[in-house]
Amino acid sequence: MQFEEKAEQEIFEKSKAHAKTAGLALNPDKKQLEMVIKALASNQKLHGKPYCPCRALTGETVQDTQIVCPCAFHWDEVKKDGHCKCRLFWGKEKAANQ
């Protein structure tokens, strides 16, 4: 997968590495995957960190660090729904069945 901006490529590579290490998969839908990566890069550019695009920043530093991708909530969401809220990370079984 190729991205236009360096930040997008870096976030994609970091996400891919996290998925591999964590035993997860990235979204099998390439269009959705690209949208999430671009949104993370946009948040990094605007706010200094790749905050989850599906969650609102509060302005509280400690609270907002929980939503830096991969966010603190992605494990429970993958267990419950088969993917995280923004659909970047998926359980391997759910991703294989898409």
C-alpha positions in Angstrom: 0.0 0.0 0.0 1.4 3.4 -1.0 0.6 6.7 0.7 1.1 10.2 -0.5 2.6 11.6 2.7 5.5 10.3 4.7 3.5 10.5 8.0 0.8 8.3 6.5 3.4 5.7 5.5 5.0 5.8 8.9 1.6 5.3 10.7 0.7 2.5 8.3 4.1 0.7 9.1 3.7 1.3 12.8 0.1 0.0 12.7 1.2 -3.1 10.7 4.0 -3.8 13.2 1.6 -3.5 16.1 -0.9 -5.8 14.5 1.8 -8.4 13.8 3.2 -8.2 17.4 -0.3 -8.2 19.0 -1.6 -11.1 16.9 -4.2 -8.8 15.2 -4.9 -7.9 11.6 -5.3 -4.6 9.8 -8.7 -3.8 8.2 -9.0 -6.1 5.2 -10.9 -3.4 3.3 -8.1 -1.3 1.7 -10.3 1.8 1.2 -11.4 1.8 4.9 -7.8 1.1 6.0 -6.5 4.0 3.9 -9.2 6.4 5.3 -8.3 5.6 8.9 -4.5 5.9 8.2 -5.1 9.3 6.6 -7.3 10.4 9.5 -4.6 9.4 12.0 -2.0 11.3 10.0 -4.3 14.4 9.9 -4.7 14.2 13.7 -0.9 13.9 14.1 -0.4 17.0 11.9 -3.1 19.0 13.7 -2.6 17.9 17.2 0.9 16.4 17.4 -0.1 12.8 17.9 -2.0 10.2 15.9 -5.2 10.4 18.0 -7.9 7.8 17.2 -10.2 9.5 14.6 -13.3 7.9 16.2 -12.8 9.6 19.5 -13.0 13.2 20.6 -10.1 15.0 22.2 -10.9 16.4 25.6 -8.0 18.8 26.0 -7.0 16.9 29.2 -3.5 15.5 28.5 -3.7 12.4 30.7 -7.2 11.5 29.3 -6.2 12.2 25.7 -3.1 10.0 25.9 -5.5 7.0 26.1 -6.7 7.7 22.6 -3.3 7.8 20.9 -3.3 5.0 18.4 -3.3 2.2 19.2 -5.7 3.4 21.8 -6.2 1.9 25.3 -9.6 0.6 24.2 -8.7 -1.4 21.1 -8.1 -4.7 22.9 -11.6 -4.8 24.5 -13.3 -3.7 21.3 -11.5 -6.4 19.2 -12.6 -9.0 21.8 -16.2 -7.7 21.8 -16.8 -6.7 18.2 -14.0 -8.3 16.2 -12.4 -4.9 15.5 -11.7 -1.7 17.2 -14.0 1.3 17.0 -12.3 3.0 14.0 -11.9 -0.5 12.4 -8.1 -0.2 12.0 -7.3 -3.3 14.1 -9.2 -6.6 13.6 -9.1 -10.0 15.2 -7.5 -12.3 12.7 -10.5 -14.6 12.4 -13.0 -11.8 11.8 -10.6 -10.3 9.2 -10.2 -13.6 7.4 -14.0 -13.9 7.1 -14.5 -10.5 5.4 
